[in-house]
């Protein structure tokens, strides 16, 4: 559950708002109707800063990709082979383009 509380009220009721945050509620604090801060439990805050399994997996995959690139001079190893260059060049359509009239 989320509460929106003006800053003036948050100053007066800080102890209650902290208890609400400890209970799992998220408290948004506003100044002149605009959100300026969020009060949440230590557990919720920690979960934001400690990566979950899926985030850790994503980082591991990125490290693995970077490690694989370091052993390769090029992102595409075939590009370093002259025969591969000719093969790739043969894929290109060398026919003249169609004529287009611009208004």
mmCIF file of the C-alpha atoms, coordinates in Angstrom:
data_MODEL
# 
_entry.id   MODEL 
# 
loop_
_atom_site.group_PDB 
_atom_site.id 
_atom_site.type_symbol 
_atom_site.label_atom_id 
_atom_site.label_alt_id 
_atom_site.label_comp_id 
_atom_site.label_asym_id 
_atom_site.label_entity_id 
_atom_site.label_seq_id 
_atom_site.pdbx_PDB_ins_code 
_atom_site.Cartn_x 
_atom_site.Cartn_y 
_atom_site.Cartn_z 
_atom_site.occupancy 
_atom_site.B_iso_or_equiv 
_atom_site.pdbx_formal_charge 
_atom_site.auth_seq_id 
_atom_site.auth_comp_id 
_atom_site.auth_asym_id 
_atom_site.auth_atom_id 
_atom_site.pdbx_PDB_model_num 
ATOM 1   C CA . UNK A 1 1   ? 0.000  0.000   0.000   1.00 0.00 ? 1   UNK A CA 1 
ATOM 2   C CA . UNK A 1 2   ? 1.265  3.480   -0.817  1.00 0.00 ? 2   UNK A CA 1 
ATOM 3   C CA . UNK A 1 3   ? 0.688  6.715   1.081   1.00 0.00 ? 3   UNK A CA 1 
ATOM 4   C CA . UNK A 1 4   ? 1.306  10.244  -0.196  1.00 0.00 ? 4   UNK A CA 1 
ATOM 5   C CA . UNK A 1 5   ? 2.081  12.648  2.625   1.00 0.00 ? 5   UNK A CA 1 
ATOM 6   C CA . UNK A 1 6   ? 2.954  16.357  2.478   1.00 0.00 ? 6   UNK A CA 1 
ATOM 7   C CA . UNK A 1 7   ? 6.349  17.236  3.954   1.00 0.00 ? 7   UNK A CA 1 
ATOM 8   C CA . UNK A 1 8   ? 4.823  19.312  6.752   1.00 0.00 ? 8   UNK A CA 1 
ATOM 9   C CA . UNK A 1 9   ? 2.728  16.333  7.857   1.00 0.00 ? 9   UNK A CA 1 
ATOM 10  C CA . UNK A 1 10  ? 5.690  13.964  7.490   1.00 0.00 ? 10  UNK A CA 1 
ATOM 11  C CA . UNK A 1 11  ? 7.701  16.120  9.920   1.00 0.00 ? 11  UNK A CA 1 
ATOM 12  C CA . UNK A 1 12  ? 4.929  15.934  12.493  1.00 0.00 ? 12  UNK A CA 1 
ATOM 13  C CA . UNK A 1 13  ? 4.260  12.188  12.052  1.00 0.00 ? 13  UNK A CA 1 
ATOM 14  C CA . UNK A 1 14  ? 7.724  10.787  11.284  1.00 0.00 ? 14  UNK A CA 1 
ATOM 15  C CA . UNK A 1 15  ? 7.591  8.030   13.916  1.00 0.00 ? 15  UNK A CA 1 
ATOM 16  C CA . UNK A 1 16  ? 4.256  6.764   12.579  1.00 0.00 ? 16  UNK A CA 1 
ATOM 17  C CA . UNK A 1 17  ? 5.474  6.890   8.981   1.00 0.00 ? 17  UNK A CA 1 
ATOM 18  C CA . UNK A 1 18  ? 8.599  4.914   9.889   1.00 0.00 ? 18  UNK A CA 1 
ATOM 19  C CA . UNK A 1 19  ? 6.403  2.267   11.522  1.00 0.00 ? 19  UNK A CA 1 
ATOM 20  C CA . UNK A 1 20  ? 4.279  2.139   8.362   1.00 0.00 ? 20  UNK A CA 1 
ATOM 21  C CA . UNK A 1 21  ? 7.409  1.681   6.255   1.00 0.00 ? 21  UNK A CA 1 
ATOM 22  C CA . UNK A 1 22  ? 8.607  -1.104  8.559   1.00 0.00 ? 22  UNK A CA 1 
ATOM 23  C CA . UNK A 1 23  ? 5.240  -2.789  8.027   1.00 0.00 ? 23  UNK A CA 1 
ATOM 24  C CA . UNK A 1 24  ? 5.869  -2.816  4.283   1.00 0.00 ? 24  UNK A CA 1 
ATOM 25  C CA . UNK A 1 25  ? 4.064  0.318   3.216   1.00 0.00 ? 25  UNK A CA 1 
ATOM 26  C CA . UNK A 1 26  ? 5.743  2.797   0.892   1.00 0.00 ? 26  UNK A CA 1 
ATOM 27  C CA . UNK A 1 27  ? 5.380  6.450   1.899   1.00 0.00 ? 27  UNK A CA 1 
ATOM 28  C CA . UNK A 1 28  ? 5.774  9.131   -0.753  1.00 0.00 ? 28  UNK A CA 1 
ATOM 29  C CA . UNK A 1 29  ? 6.589  12.575  0.619   1.00 0.00 ? 29  UNK A CA 1 
ATOM 30  C CA . UNK A 1 30  ? 5.592  15.622  -1.384  1.00 0.00 ? 30  UNK A CA 1 
ATOM 31  C CA . UNK A 1 31  ? 6.425  19.317  -1.229  1.00 0.00 ? 31  UNK A CA 1 
ATOM 32  C CA . UNK A 1 32  ? 3.888  21.724  -2.733  1.00 0.00 ? 32  UNK A CA 1 
ATOM 33  C CA . UNK A 1 33  ? 2.121  18.767  -4.341  1.00 0.00 ? 33  UNK A CA 1 
ATOM 34  C CA . UNK A 1 34  ? 5.227  17.423  -6.114  1.00 0.00 ? 34  UNK A CA 1 
ATOM 35  C CA . UNK A 1 35  ? 6.836  14.119  -5.045  1.00 0.00 ? 35  UNK A CA 1 
ATOM 36  C CA . UNK A 1 36  ? 10.289 14.678  -3.519  1.00 0.00 ? 36  UNK A CA 1 
ATOM 37  C CA . UNK A 1 37  ? 11.144 11.581  -1.447  1.00 0.00 ? 37  UNK A CA 1 
ATOM 38  C CA . UNK A 1 38  ? 10.153 8.017   -0.667  1.00 0.00 ? 38  UNK A CA 1 
ATOM 39  C CA . UNK A 1 39  ? 10.265 6.313   2.733   1.00 0.00 ? 39  UNK A CA 1 
ATOM 40  C CA . UNK A 1 40  ? 10.518 2.535   2.653   1.00 0.00 ? 40  UNK A CA 1 
ATOM 41  C CA . UNK A 1 41  ? 11.682 -0.309  4.885   1.00 0.00 ? 41  UNK A CA 1 
ATOM 42  C CA . UNK A 1 42  ? 15.321 -1.329  5.179   1.00 0.00 ? 42  UNK A CA 1 
ATOM 43  C CA . UNK A 1 43  ? 14.415 -4.689  3.649   1.00 0.00 ? 43  UNK A CA 1 
ATOM 44  C CA . UNK A 1 44  ? 12.853 -3.038  0.576   1.00 0.00 ? 44  UNK A CA 1 
ATOM 45  C CA . UNK A 1 45  ? 15.841 -0.696  0.260   1.00 0.00 ? 45  UNK A CA 1 
ATOM 46  C CA . UNK A 1 46  ? 18.301 -3.605  0.492   1.00 0.00 ? 46  UNK A CA 1 
ATOM 47  C CA . UNK A 1 47  ? 16.463 -5.506  -2.218  1.00 0.00 ? 47  UNK A CA 1 
ATOM 48  C CA . UNK A 1 48  ? 17.022 -2.526  -4.522  1.00 0.00 ? 48  UNK A CA 1 
ATOM 49  C CA . UNK A 1 49  ? 20.775 -2.542  -3.955  1.00 0.00 ? 49  UNK A CA 1 
ATOM 50  C CA . UNK A 1 50  ? 21.533 -6.260  -3.854  1.00 0.00 ? 50  UNK A CA 1 
ATOM 51  C CA . UNK A 1 51  ? 21.087 -7.869  -7.243  1.00 0.00 ? 51  UNK A CA 1 
ATOM 52  C CA . UNK A 1 52  ? 18.550 -10.625 -7.629  1.00 0.00 ? 52  UNK A CA 1 
ATOM 53  C CA . UNK A 1 53  ? 19.467 -13.876 -9.308  1.00 0.00 ? 53  UNK A CA 1 
ATOM 54  C CA . UNK A 1 54  ? 18.281 -12.644 -12.717 1.00 0.00 ? 54  UNK A CA 1 
ATOM 55  C CA . UNK A 1 55  ? 20.307 -9.418  -12.418 1.00 0.00 ? 55  UNK A CA 1 
ATOM 56  C CA . UNK A 1 56  ? 23.388 -11.417 -11.388 1.00 0.00 ? 56  UNK A CA 1 
ATOM 57  C CA . UNK A 1 57  ? 22.857 -13.723 -14.366 1.00 0.00 ? 57  UNK A CA 1 
ATOM 58  C CA . UNK A 1 58  ? 22.656 -10.739 -16.719 1.00 0.00 ? 58  UNK A CA 1 
ATOM 59  C CA . UNK A 1 59  ? 25.922 -9.355  -15.374 1.00 0.00 ? 59  UNK A CA 1 
ATOM 60  C CA . UNK A 1 60  ? 27.564 -12.773 -15.736 1.00 0.00 ? 60  UNK A CA 1 
ATOM 61  C CA . UNK A 1 61  ? 26.440 -13.018 -19.364 1.00 0.00 ? 61  UNK A CA 1 
ATOM 62  C CA . UNK A 1 62  ? 27.820 -9.539  -20.128 1.00 0.00 ? 62  UNK A CA 1 
ATOM 63  C CA . UNK A 1 63  ? 31.175 -10.460 -18.527 1.00 0.00 ? 63  UNK A CA 1 
ATOM 64  C CA . UNK A 1 64  ? 31.242 -13.682 -20.548 1.00 0.00 ? 64  UNK A CA 1 
ATOM 65  C CA . UNK A 1 65  ? 30.586 -11.753 -23.768 1.00 0.00 ? 65  UNK A CA 1 
ATOM 66  C CA . UNK A 1 66  ? 33.357 -9.255  -22.991 1.00 0.00 ? 66  UNK A CA 1 
ATOM 67  C CA . UNK A 1 67  ? 35.786 -12.074 -22.217 1.00 0.00 ? 67  UNK A CA 1 
ATOM 68  C CA . UNK A 1 68  ? 34.990 -13.720 -25.563 1.00 0.00 ? 68  UNK A CA 1 
ATOM 69  C CA . UNK A 1 69  ? 35.615 -10.502 -27.470 1.00 0.00 ? 69  UNK A CA 1 
ATOM 70  C CA . UNK A 1 70  ? 39.020 -9.945  -25.898 1.00 0.00 ? 70  UNK A CA 1 
ATOM 71  C CA . UNK A 1 71  ? 40.375 -13.048 -27.652 1.00 0.00 ? 71  UNK A CA 1 
ATOM 72  C CA . UNK A 1 72  ? 39.071 -11.882 -31.009 1.00 0.00 ? 72  UNK A CA 1 
ATOM 73  C CA . UNK A 1 73  ? 40.468 -8.983  -33.033 1.00 0.00 ? 73  UNK A CA 1 
ATOM 74  C CA . UNK A 1 74  ? 37.108 -8.280  -34.571 1.00 0.00 ? 74  UNK A CA 1 
ATOM 75  C CA . UNK A 1 75  ? 33.473 -8.620  -33.573 1.00 0.00 ? 75  UNK A CA 1 
ATOM 76  C CA . UNK A 1 76  ? 33.011 -10.806 -36.608 1.00 0.00 ? 76  UNK A CA 1 
ATOM 77  C CA . UNK A 1 77  ? 35.980 -13.187 -37.031 1.00 0.00 ? 77  UNK A CA 1 
ATOM 78  C CA . UNK A 1 78  ? 35.168 -13.881 -40.695 1.00 0.00 ? 78  UNK A CA 1 
ATOM 79  C CA . UNK A 1 79  ? 36.029 -10.282 -41.558 1.00 0.00 ? 79  UNK A CA 1 
ATOM 80  C CA . UNK A 1 80  ? 39.738 -10.973 -40.964 1.00 0.00 ? 80  UNK A CA 1 
ATOM 81  C CA . UNK A 1 81  ? 39.779 -13.629 -43.738 1.00 0.00 ? 81  UNK A CA 1 
ATOM 82  C CA . UNK A 1 82  ? 40.205 -12.250 -47.322 1.00 0.00 ? 82  UNK A CA 1 
ATOM 83  C CA . UNK A 1 83  ? 38.173 -15.141 -48.771 1.00 0.00 ? 83  UNK A CA 1 
ATOM 84  C CA . UNK A 1 84  ? 35.358 -14.282 -46.374 1.00 0.00 ? 84  UNK A CA 1 
ATOM 85  C CA . UNK A 1 85  ? 35.528 -10.649 -47.522 1.00 0.00 ? 85  UNK A CA 1 
ATOM 86  C CA . UNK A 1 86  ? 34.980 -11.791 -51.103 1.00 0.00 ? 86  UNK A CA 1 
ATOM 87  C CA . UNK A 1 87  ? 32.142 -14.057 -50.031 1.00 0.00 ? 87  UNK A CA 1 
ATOM 88  C CA . UNK A 1 88  ? 30.383 -11.241 -48.191 1.00 0.00 ? 88  UNK A CA 1 
ATOM 89  C CA . UNK A 1 89  ? 30.941 -8.857  -51.125 1.00 0.00 ? 89  UNK A CA 1 
ATOM 90  C CA . UNK A 1 90  ? 29.257 -11.379 -53.439 1.00 0.00 ? 90  UNK A CA 1 
ATOM 91  C CA . UNK A 1 91  ? 26.060 -11.133 -51.406 1.00 0.00 ? 91  UNK A CA 1 
ATOM 92  C CA . UNK A 1 92  ? 25.561 -7.507  -52.393 1.00 0.00 ? 92  UNK A CA 1 
ATOM 93  C CA . UNK A 1 93  ? 23.155 -6.765  -55.213 1.00 0.00 ? 93  UNK A CA 1 
ATOM 94  C CA . UNK A 1 94  ? 25.119 -4.674  -57.714 1.00 0.00 ? 94  UNK A CA 1 
ATOM 95  C CA . UNK A 1 95  ? 22.153 -3.924  -59.985 1.00 0.00 ? 95  UNK A CA 1 
ATOM 96  C CA . UNK A 1 96  ? 21.448 -0.222  -60.548 1.00 0.00 ? 96  UNK A CA 1 
ATOM 97  C CA . UNK A 1 97  ? 18.704 1.198   -58.378 1.00 0.00 ? 97  UNK A CA 1 
ATOM 98  C CA . UNK A 1 98  ? 15.303 2.084   -59.713 1.00 0.00 ? 98  UNK A CA 1 
ATOM 99  C CA . UNK A 1 99  ? 14.616 5.617   -60.843 1.00 0.00 ? 99  UNK A CA 1 
ATOM 100 C CA . UNK A 1 100 ? 12.471 7.699   -58.527 1.00 0.00 ? 100 UNK A CA 1 
ATOM 101 C CA . UNK A 1 101 ? 10.715 10.951  -59.339 1.00 0.00 ? 101 UNK A CA 1 
ATOM 102 C CA . UNK A 1 102 ? 10.558 13.440  -56.504 1.00 0.00 ? 102 UNK A CA 1 
ATOM 103 C CA . UNK A 1 103 ? 7.782  15.986  -56.567 1.00 0.00 ? 103 UNK A CA 1 
# 
